[in-house]
Structure formats: C-alpha cells, structure tokens
Amino acid sequence: MRSRSTVVIGGGIIGLSVAWELTRRGHGVTVLEKETDWAAHQTGHNSNVVHAGLYYKPGSFKARMSVAGNQSIVEFAKDNGVPVEVCGKLVVATSEAELPALGVLAERAEANGVPAKLIGADEAREYEPEVACVRALRVESTGIIDFPAVCRALVRLLEEAGADLRLGTPARGIRAGALGGVEVATGSEVLRADSLVNCAGLQSDRVARLAGLTPRARIVPFRGEYYELRPDRRHLVRGLIYPVPDPSLPFLGVHLTRMLDGSVHAGPNAVLALRREGYRWSDISVGDLAEVARFGGAWRLARKYAYPIGLDEVRRSFSKRRFAASLAKLVPAVGPDDIVRHGSGVRAQALLPDGSMVDDFLIESAPNQVHVLNAPSPAATSALEIAKYVATEVEAS
C-alpha cells in the first residue's frame, strides 16, 4: 500500500515536530522552509524555557499540551543529546496586592497537575537570595533547554528517515489537486501530496488564505526585547524568577532566566513589531503595517491596551533605566549599569476581529489540510504534543 504523503510548511519546532510525528506514522513527508536555516524565527528567538503549564485555563489545549510536553520534550532532549536542565522557578508576589493572583496561579497549578507549592519570603530567598517578595510559588518542573538544538535533532532524525527537507523554498501557491489531495507551488515546481499542514508561524494566516481558507484570526506580531546581566552580576540570579502576570494579557511579564551557559537573560517586554519578522525598530514593512491598519481587530485592541500598558512597554523599549526598574522589582540589586542588550524575538499573536487575543492554541482543519494558526508560548514546550494532535487531524481529514 502506498504511504500517505504530506507537505508541511514551516521549519520551526512545530513544523519539524509534526513532520517527525507523521514520519513515525508512515507518511512520506516534505518540509518547506522559506528561510535558509531551520528555526529561523520564533523557535530561534525565544527564552528556551520548558514551561510547566500552571498559567493556562484547565482543560485548554495549552494546559494539557504544556503539562504533557514538559515531560515529552525533556525526554526527547535526553534521548537525543540535547542540553536540558529541569531547575524549577519562582513566581513572586512583590506586594500584598499580588497575593490573590498568586493564589489563583497556585489553584491552576493544582488543577493542571503541575508540581508547585506556595512558600514564604524566607523560603523563597533560600532559592534566590537576592529576590524581593512577600510570598512565592515554587514550580519544580520548569526547565531550560536549547530549542534550536531540538530542531537540529529533529532534522537529523528526519534525514535518517528519508524525509524531503527543503530550505529556501517558500510556498507560493496552494490549491486542491485535480485528482484529490493538494498541490503546492514553490516557484520552481509543483508538489503534489495527499495532505498539507501549515506550521508557518508568523505567516500562518497568510498561508491559510493562500490555501483558500478564511481563518478566524489574524496574526499581529509583537516584538519582545531582551537584556542580559553583565557577567560580573550573574550571581544575582540562580535560576528563574517570574513576576505574577497580568491575567488580562497573554504575556508573562519581564522575568529573569539563567540559561544553560550560565548567562542570565532579562525580558521580554512586548511592543508591536513594525514588520511580521521585525526584530528591531528599524525593521519596517509598509505593507505589513498597512495590513494591520486595515484590520479592525487591531484598532479595538489598541483602544483597550494602548494607554497606559502599551505606552509603558514602548517607553521601556527605549529606556534601559525603565527596563532595569522592572527587573529591580524582582531583584532590587539590579540596576541600569548591570544589564546590556541581548536581542529580541517576535511573537505571532492571533487576534480576532473583536480585538481579543486568541488565548489558546488555534488549529483549524479543512479537507486534506490542517492549519496551526496560533501557537505562541508554550508552543515550543508543547511541540511534540501539538504534533500528535495535528497528525491525528491529518489522518482524519
């Protein structure tokens, strides 16, 4: 019997994980990546945190897949020689006003099966001597990993299994095949397959429209900028220190993360990117901005968050002093002279026409097609679990 063939668009951790899961199930897989390297965008520009799953609504995709993914991605790393460390983290309430929200997080951790416990300030300082808090949530299963190295391992496995991996190959046209299945034009040829999976991240809604769908959500890019502690100040942070997040936002707030190499990253903030793949303020696309401006959901979001939240994020983007002040709420010893710019990432945030941000993973199916339309954090943690779900959808489509 002929094996089923599938074209996967997108060479980040989601696309490669889907390709590997389909390959394990006997599919003939072709992966198309428009860049000249794997994990070129979200996967290669994130914080490399293996999330535990405590933040997410019980029963949601994010809750179920991040809790399961916390185990499966660590196991994959250990089995394939990828650096990983399960070090745990602290979520800290720096004032009495944050205690109710911290309590809600503790309840969610319990509901989601995440190993976590509320501790007092003295016990928190046993983990992080420089931290400032009135109470904290200790989360044991959070870890640090090298997600680009996970992708390299997946590429190696796919190559060994005979998958067709194509860098520098964008999908330029998608249509239903004359005899069934799908046809994908790359510019140099037309690929024919039984099914298509769209894991294009920042371009996922555009790929869906290219395939003839009208996705419910539109991607609006948010850039997150990072600093890192100077080498002589790295001792201020032993592991991971997070603030209590604003429950109305999908972002976790500026935090401190000790990486596998001993460096300590600080961030990210969240500002509108001026290009889909815009990692600096100077990265500007008139076309991308015009697309955002024509989308009513973006204006509704702006009316809700532009002031004061959005304005504060922009100010922090341009002011090291403001950025350091945010960190000092967690670790008072951190000052402006202790941090240097490190880089940034861009989050593909799906936005609905009413201006609300899609809070959960969004995966839509059509005949012979599956489209991953919203997979921000904790998608990298959940990649192998998302892949199982998507592969099952492919086989049912």
N, C-alpha and C positions, 0 to 999 in steps of 0.2 A: 504494500500500500504506500502511495506517495505521501511523504510528510507534508504537513501544512506549512505554508510559507508566510512569513510576516516581515513587514518593513517597520522598523522602529525609527522615528525621527527624534533626534536629540541624544547627545553623547555625554550627558551628565550622569550623576549617580542613579537617578531614576531610570533613564533610558537604558543604561548598561545593566542595571539590576533586572529590568523587565526582559531585556534580551537574554540574560543568563537563565532566568526562570523559564522562558519559552524554549530555550535550547535544551534545558534539562527535561522538558516535557516532549521533546522530539520534534520541535518546529525547526524548519530552516529559516534562519534569521539574517536579515540585512540591517545594519545600523547606519543611518545617515547623520553626520555631524557637519554643520556648515563651517565650523572653525577648523583650524589646522592642528588642534590638540584636544584631547578629552578633558572634560571637567573644566571648561574654559570660563564658565560664568558662575552661577550660584554655588555650585559644588566647590569650586576652587577659590571662592572668596568668602567662605563662612567661618564661624568661630571654632569649628571642629569639636563641638560639644556633642556627646552622646546623651540625649535628653532622657529623663526618667519617665515623663508622662504625667506629672502632677498638675499641670496648668489647665488641662483640657476637659471639656464637659464629659462627664461619664457616659459611656456608650457611643461617643462620637468616633469617627474614623481616627482622628488624631489621638484620642485617648487609647483606643485599642491597639492601633498600629505602632504607636511610640513605645508603649509598655512592652509589647512583643518584640518590637525592633530593637529595643535596648538590649535584649538578650541575643537576638539573632545577629546583629551587626558586630557585637563583641565576639561572639563565637566565630563568625566569618573571619574577622581580623586575626584572631589567634590561630585559626586553621591555615591561614594564607600568609603568615609572616608580616602582617600589617601592624604597626605600632599602635597600642591602645593601653589605656590605664583607667581603671574604674576607681576614681578618687573621692567621689561624693562632693557635695556642695552645701553651702549655707544660703538660705533665703532669709534676709534680715529685715526686721522692722526697726527702723531708726527712731520711731516716735510712738507714743501710745495710740495716736490716731490710726496707725497702720495695723494695729493688732487684730481688729476684726477681719480685715482682708487676709492677714496671715493665717488666721483660724480657718477661713474658707479654703485656703490652699491646703491646709492640713486635712480637712474633710475630703477634698477632692483626691488627695494622695491616697487616703484610705479607700475611697470608693473605686479608684482605678487600680488598686493593688500595688501601689508604689511604696517601697520601704522608706518611711520618713517618720521623724518624731520632733515635737516641739521641745525646745530647750531654752534655758535661761541665758542671760548675758554672760555669766561667768563660764558656763559650759561652752558657749559659742567661742569665747576667747581661748579656750583650750585647743580649738581647731584653728582659729585665726586670731593670734594675739593682738593684732592692730585693729580689729574690727570694732565698729561702734554700733550697738544695738540695744534694744530693751528686751528683745526676745528673737528667736530664730527658729527656722525649720531646717533640720539636718536631713538631707536627702542622700541616701547611701549609694544608690545605683547610677548616679550621674557619672559620666566619664569623659575622657579626652581621647580623640582618635585622629588619624590622618586620613580624612575623607578622599583627597586626591589619590593617596596610596591604595585605598579601597578600590577606586576606579581602575587604577593600573592592574590590580589583581584581577578584577573582573575582565578587563581587556585580555589579559593573559589566558584566563580560562576560556573565554570566547574564541580566541585564536586557536587554542589547542583543540577546541570542539569543532572547528571548521566554520565558524560564523563569518559572514562577509562584513567587514568593518571598514567604513569609508569616511575618512576625514576630508575636509574641504569640499563637501558635497551637499549643498543645500537642496531642499525640496522646493521646486519652483511651480509645480502644478500637481493636483491630485484629482482623480476622477474615478468613477465606477468603471470596472473593466467590462469590455464588450461581452465576455463570456463568464462574468461574475468576478468577485474579488475586487481589487483596486489596482490602479495604475498610478505610479508616481514618476513625474518628470523631473530630472535633475539638471537639465540643461544640455547634457551630453548624451543622455539616453532615457528610455522609459522603462522603469522597473515594474514588473507585474507580480503580484502576490495575492494570497488569499485574504490577507487582513493587514490593517495598518494600526500602529499605536503611536500616538502623538505625545511625546515627552519633551516638548520644545521649551519648557520653562518660560522665560521672558517673552518668547514668541508664540506661546501655545495657543492663544486665542486667534492669532493670525493664521496659524497652520490649520486650525479648525475651520475658519472661514474659507481658506484655500480648498478645503475638502468638501465644501458645500454646506457646512453647518452654520447655524446662528447661535453661538454659545450664549448662555445666560449671563455670563460675566465678562468683563473687560479687564485686561491686565494694565495696572498702573504701577510704574516702577518707583520704588523707594530706595534711596541710597543710604547705607549705614556706614558711617566713618569710624575708624578705629585709631586709637593711640596705643602705645605700649610703654611700660615703665622702663626708665633707664636701667641699665644692668646693675648699677650700684644701689638701686631701690627695689629690686625684685624681691628682696627678703620681706617686704611688707605684706606680701600675699603668698600663702602656702598652697591654696587650691583654687576654688571657685566661689566667688561672693556675688550674690544677686540681690537686687532690691525687691521689695514687694511690688509687683506690676500693677499698672492701672487696669482694672478689669474691663474697661470700655474700649481698650486698644489691644490689637493683636501682637504688639511689640512688648518685649520683656524688660525694657529699660537698660540704661548703661550699667554694665557689670564688669567685674574683674575676673580674668581667667588665666590660670597658669597653664602654659602649653607643654607639650611633650619635651621640648628642647630647653625648658626652664624659663623661657621668656614669659612675660605677663602682659596679656592684651587687655585693653580697656575700651569698652564700647559695646555695641554701636549706638549712635543716635539714629534718627530717622527723618530724612528730608526727601522731598520729591526729586527724583532724578530727571534731568532735562533731556535724557535720551533713554531708550529702552535698556541699553547697555552702557549707561553713563556713569563712570566711576569717579569722575571729577566734575567740579562746577563748570569747567571749560568744555566738557563733553556735551554738546548741544545738537539736537536734531530738530529743525523747524517742523519737519513732517511729524515726528513723534509728539512734539508739543501741540501741534495743531489737532492731532488725533485726540489727545487728552482734552483740549479745549472744546472740541465738538461733542464730548461725552457728558451728558447731563449729570451722570453719577459723580463725576469728578467735582463739579461745582457744588453739588449737595454735600459731598464730603468736606470740601473746603469751608463751606458755611458753618459746618459743625466743629471743625478742628483747627482752622487756620489761626484763630486767636483764642486763647494765648498759646495753646500747645504747639501749633505749627511754627509760630513766630519764635518761640523759645528754642525749638530744635534748630532753626536756621541760625539764630544768634550763637548757639553752642557750636555750630559748624564752623563759624568764623572766629570764635574766641577760645583759645586754649585755656584762659582763666575760667570761663564758664564751664568748660568740659571738666577741668580739674575739680571745680567746686562740686560737680555732680558726683565725682568719684570720692571726694572728701566726706560726703555724707555717709559713705560706707566705711572708708578708711581715712580718718582725719589727717593722718600723716602725709597723705598725697597732696602735693602742691603743683602749680603750673610748671615749675622747673624739673619736676620728676617725670614728665611724660613727653614723648616725641611721636609725631605722626607715623602711622604704620601702613595705612591703605584703607580700602573700602570694599564693600560688596553691594550688590543691588538685589533687592527682594522683589520677586514677581508677585505682587499682591492683586488678587482678583477682586474686582469691585462691581457691585450690582447697580442697575440703573437708579435705584432709590438712594444711592450714596453709601450704602452699608458695605463694609468689608466682609468678604466671604471668610467665615471663621474656621471652617473645616476644609479638609481636602475635598476637591471637587473633581469628580471623574464622570464623564458623560460618554455614552455609547450610542452608536448608530450601526446600521448594517455593515458588517466587516470592518468596523472602526471602533477604537477606544481612544478617548482624548483625556489626558490628565491636565486639567485646566486650572487647578490651584493646588500647588504643592510647595508652600514655603515651609520654614521651620515648624515642626521637627521632621521634615520630609527625608533629610539625609539619614537621620537615625532610623526612620521607618522604611527605608528604601526597599529592603528585601521583603517586607510585609506588603507594601504597596504593589510590588512586583507580583506577588502571589495573587492578589485580588485582581490586578489587571489581566494576568494570564488567564484566570478563570473567566473573566469577561470576554476576552478574545475568543476563547473556545466556545462560549455561548452565543457569540454574535453571528 
